Amino acid sequence: YFGIPGRGEAVRLALTIGGVKFEDKRVPFPAWGKVKPTTPWGTLPVLELADGSQLAQARSILRFVGKSTGLYPSDPLIAQRVDELMDALEDLDATITNTGRGLPKDEQE
């Protein structure tokens, strides 16, 4: 991911809590133009597995890591509640990110 917490942070935390050793590769903003076409969906984060395959989309990666490390519930109803909360937080993030959009710069701050 980029050198900021962003969407990759939850994945980093899950890998750490799950006891998975990983290489935390950060993409400097100036390099993104060259890296973007090498990613599955033209986005970050991307999790590269030991066999070289790439997993993309933050929430999908997070569920994969959770299931692989035992952090994700095996009970379908509890798993649905986890997914529901993840989706609600994604909606909230979009609302917060868009707050002030379209306003003059002095009113955005």
Buried (B, 14 or more C-beta within 10 A) or exposed (E): BBEEEEBBEBBBBBBEEBEEEEEEEEBEEEEEEEBEEEBEEEEBBBBEEEEEEEBBBBBEBBBBBBEEBEBBBEEEEEBEEBBEEBEEEEEEEEEEEEEEEEEEEEEEE
